[in-house]
Amino acid sequence: MKMLLMKRVKGDYWCHVAGSIEGEEKGWQAIVREFYEETQISVSELYNAQFLEQFFEAKVNVLQIIPVFAVLCPPNQPVTLNEEHTEYRWVGLEEAKSLVPFPGQRQVYDHVWANFVDSSPSNHMKVNID
């Protein structure tokens, strides 16, 4: 099992797919859209990871609290990056944690790995995207 990380143009750091809700979108709809926009991979299996990523953006004095979703897809999918990223890697947990700059990212990856790799996710966490 591997996770997809991408290197952001803005900030020049490794991260997972992320984005913002647009218009009247629901959170799960935003991640499905963002995942496709950033990778050209269509989401077919989505889970509410039951985790809130939080961080403080000092430059704009904003505390971000973001729900985490897990996208499960066949391994080593081809990825077509958009203009927001310069490169990507499919990585294991330890490599993912060694690449990212923020402690909150490492906490997200530990949580996702424990609940989606080391054990099977509960069907109650599955998001119906039909």
N, C-alpha and C positions, 0 to 999 in steps of 0.2 A: 504494500500500500504506500502511496506517495501523495504528497501535497503539492499544489501548484503555487509557486512564488514568482513574482514579477518585479523587475526593477523599475521604479518610478522615475520618470524624467524630472518631475518637480520634487526636489529634495534628494535625488540620487540615492535611494535606499530600497531594500527589498521589502515586499509586503504581499498580502493576499488581495484578492479582488475586493474592492470597496467602492462605495459611492453614496449618492444621496437620493432620497425620494423625490420624484418629480410630479408636480400636479396632484392629482387625486390617487396616485399609486398607493398600494399597501406596501409594507416593508418587504414581504416576500416577492412581490412583483418587481420591486426595485432591484433586488439581488439577481433575479432571473435576467432582467434587462441588462444590468451592469456586467454580469458574467459573460453574456453574449457579446456586448459591445467591446469588452476588454480582451476577449479570447477567441471569439467566433465559435465557441462551444455552446451548443444548445443544452439547457438544463432539463434532464428527464427525471431526476430523483433529488428532492430537496428536503432538508430537515431543519427544524428549529433546533439549534444546538443548545438551547436553554442556558445561554451565557451572555452576559452584557460586557462588551469591551468598553472601557472608559479611559479617557485621556484628556489632559488639559492643554489647550492651544494658547500658550502665553502671548503670542503676537496679537491675537484677537480677543484675548481674555474670555475664552469660551471653554466650558466643560462639555465634552462630547460623551454621550452614553449611547452605544450602538448595539442593537441586537445582532448576535452572530448566527449565521446560517451555515449549514454544511451541504455542499453539493457532492453527490457521489456520481462518478462517471467511469467508463472503462479506462484502464490504465494507459498511460503515455499517449493521450489524445494529441493530435497535432494542434498547435496553438498558433493563431494569427493575432499578433498584438496590434492594438490601436496606438494612436500617437501619444498616449499617456505613459507608455512603457518602452524600454529599450531592449530588454531581454527577459527570458523566463527559464525556470528550471522546475522539473519534477523532482522532489526531494523527500527524504525520510525525515522523521521528527527531529533527530539531533542536528542534522544539517540545516533544517529550517530554522531552528532556534539559534544556530551559530551565525546565520546570515542577517537576521533582523535586528534593528537597533533598539527597539523598545521593549521593556519588560512586559508590558501588557500584551504584546504580540506573542511572546513566549508562553504566557499564561493561556491565551486562546488556543495555541497549538497543543499544549499539554492537555487541555480539556477536550478538544476535538479528538485527539489521538486516543485518549482513555475511553471516550464514549462512542467512537465510530470505528476504531481499529482494534483496540484491545478487547472491546466488547461490542455486541450488536446494538444498534440504537433501538429504542422503543418505538413501536408503531405509532404511539401517541405523539411522537415528535415529528412524524412525517407530515409534510405540507402538501396538500392536494393542489397541484398547479394546473389541473385540467380546466 
